[in-house]
Amino acid sequence: MSVTVENLTKTYGAQRAVNDISFEAKAGQVLGFLGPNGAGKTTTMKILTSYIPQTEGRAVVCGYDVQQQPMEVRKCIGYLPEHNPLYLDMYVREYLKFIARLHKIRKAESRIDEMIELTGLQREQHKLIGALSKGYRQRVGLAQALMHDPDVLILDEPTSGLDPNQLADIRGLIRRLGEEKTVIFSTHIMQEVKAVCDRVIIINKGKLVADDSVEQLQASSESGTLITVEFDRKVSAKALEKLQGVRELRHLRGYRYQLLSSAEEDLRPGVFDFAVSENARLLELHREAFEMDEVFQRLTKQ
């Protein structure tokens, strides 16, 4: 129940949408697949689901080659595309029956009931899909992706359009599914990454630029170290910015600042000496991890 990508490349004329990327996703984890618009995320997902062929390299899903054995791959995968393709003139339950017939599911009615309960569609199951909100359409798309109990789930922006209550429900569902399935999860919402993902891959301009846990990415040397400091009185911001090792200074509010340094540099002794020289008392001084938004921006703007 794993996904293996080796030197995957996809070109459109002179443009390389995906450029020689390699990674592996295993069962029992939710893999966050991140990147700015146009980075190659959706192209990679389409290759993994055998919707489009790669130009070079190889991808294997549950032991099946995506190019040589596309039907076997599709049987193993549940896919929710970014633009959720639904039949708007069908009723929710009718549509799920149609999906069950496509997968030749035995005891289809009980499986449909299970999916409706799992995705929270009980009150909407007899409505036309076209009459549903975007959030409930996403739930219908998730229900169809899960209908045949696939070993691998590929979810492209699955939380788009959900309200905060729906977000909490779907987050919990994805985490539970990730305990036994291989889940590849694409999103632009960094809070989702922290809440759901065990591991993160970031691609930029078709190239893989990061592959690690959320915690390790936040603490990585490429991002540096972040120090938050607060004084009891006004200090010289220019002098604070000139402390040895300071790469960037941010004024938060009042007498509170954030200092960015390289990961090897410990700014705290210098900040203590600075406070003495300014005849100021330290009200706060602590080292903290970067938010995923900042990590993402630093890795994709280089």
VENQUIBEL-V162282 format. One record per pair of residues at least 6 apart in sequence whose ideal C-beta (glycine too) atoms are under 7 Angstrom apart, sorted by the first residue. I is the first residue (numbers start at 1). J is the second residue. Records with the same first field share a line. If there is no record, write none. Layout:
I: J ; J
//
This chain:
1: 27 ; 62 ; 151 ; 152 ; 181 ; 182
2: 24 ; 25 ; 26 ; 27 ; 182
3: 24 ; 25 ; 48 ; 61 ; 152 ; 182 ; 184
4: 24 ; 60
5: 21 ; 22 ; 23 ; 59
6: 22 ; 57 ; 58
7: 20 ; 22 ; 56 ; 57
8: 18 ; 21 ; 44 ; 47 ; 54 ; 57 ; 59
9: 16 ; 18 ; 19 ; 20 ; 54 ; 55 ; 56 ; 57
10: 17 ; 18 ; 43 ; 47 ; 54 ; 55
11: 17 ; 55
16: 206
17: 40 ; 43 ; 206
18: 40 ; 43 ; 44 ; 206
19: 206 ; 207
21: 203 ; 207 ; 208
23: 201 ; 208 ; 211
25: 31 ; 182 ; 184
26: 182
27: 180 ; 181 ; 182
28: 179 ; 180
29: 178 ; 198 ; 199
30: 174 ; 175 ; 178 ; 183 ; 185 ; 196 ; 197 ; 198
31: 183 ; 184 ; 185 ; 197 ; 199 ; 201
32: 185 ; 193 ; 197 ; 199 ; 200 ; 201
33: 41 ; 184 ; 185 ; 186 ; 201
34: 193 ; 200 ; 201 ; 202 ; 296
35: 41 ; 202 ; 203 ; 204 ; 300
36: 204 ; 300
39: 203 ; 204 ; 205 ; 206
40: 203 ; 206
41: 186 ; 203
42: 82 ; 156
45: 154 ; 156 ; 186
46: 52
47: 54 ; 59 ; 66
48: 59 ; 61 ; 66 ; 154
49: 74 ; 77 ; 79 ; 154
50: 66 ; 70 ; 73 ; 74
53: 67
54: 67
58: 65
59: 66
61: 73 ; 76 ; 77 ; 152
62: 76 ; 151 ; 152
64: 72 ; 73 ; 76
66: 73
76: 150 ; 151 ; 152
77: 150 ; 152 ; 154
78: 145 ; 146 ; 150 ; 153
79: 145 ; 154
80: 141 ; 142 ; 145 ; 155 ; 156 ; 158
81: 156
82: 156 ; 157
84: 137 ; 138 ; 141
86: 95 ; 129 ; 137 ; 140 ; 141
87: 95 ; 129
88: 129 ; 130
89: 128 ; 130
90: 98 ; 129
91: 126 ; 127 ; 128
92: 121 ; 124 ; 125 ; 127 ; 129 ; 140
93: 112 ; 125 ; 126
95: 129 ; 140
96: 112 ; 115 ; 143 ; 144 ; 147
97: 108 ; 112
99: 144 ; 147
100: 108 ; 111 ; 112 ; 147
103: 147 ; 148
105: 111 ; 147 ; 148
111: 147
115: 143 ; 146 ; 147
116: 122 ; 125 ; 143
118: 146 ; 173
119: 139 ; 142 ; 143
120: 139 ; 169
121: 136 ; 139 ; 140 ; 143
124: 132 ; 136
129: 137 ; 140
132: 140
134: 161
135: 161 ; 162 ; 163 ; 166
138: 158 ; 160 ; 161 ; 162
142: 158
145: 153
151: 181 ; 182
152: 181 ; 182
153: 177 ; 181 ; 183
154: 184
155: 183 ; 185 ; 186
156: 186
157: 186 ; 187
158: 170
159: 167 ; 170 ; 187 ; 189 ; 192
162: 170
171: 195 ; 196
174: 183 ; 185 ; 196
175: 196
177: 183
185: 196 ; 197
187: 193
190: 291 ; 292 ; 293 ; 296
193: 200 ; 214 ; 292
194: 214 ; 292
197: 214
198: 213
199: 212 ; 213
200: 210 ; 212 ; 214 ; 217
201: 208 ; 210 ; 211
202: 209 ; 210 ; 296 ; 299 ; 300
203: 209
204: 299 ; 300
209: 299
210: 217 ; 299
214: 292
217: 295
218: 289 ; 290 ; 292 ; 295
219: 289
221: 263
222: 298
223: 290 ; 295 ; 298
224: 247 ; 260 ; 261 ; 262 ; 263
225: 261 ; 263 ; 265 ; 287
226: 258 ; 260 ; 287 ; 288 ; 290
227: 258 ; 259 ; 267 ; 268 ; 271 ; 287
228: 258 ; 284 ; 286 ; 288
229: 257 ; 259 ; 271 ; 282 ; 284 ; 285
230: 255 ; 256 ; 283 ; 284
231: 255 ; 275 ; 280 ; 281 ; 282 ; 283
232: 255 ; 280 ; 281 ; 283
233: 255 ; 280
234: 255
235: 255 ; 278 ; 280
236: 278
237: 249 ; 251
239: 274
240: 249 ; 257 ; 274
241: 249
243: 267 ; 270 ; 274
244: 270
245: 261 ; 262 ; 265 ; 267 ; 270
246: 259 ; 261 ; 267
247: 260 ; 261 ; 262
248: 260
249: 257 ; 259
250: 257 ; 258
251: 257
252: 258
259: 267
261: 267
268: 285
271: 285
275: 281 ; 282
//
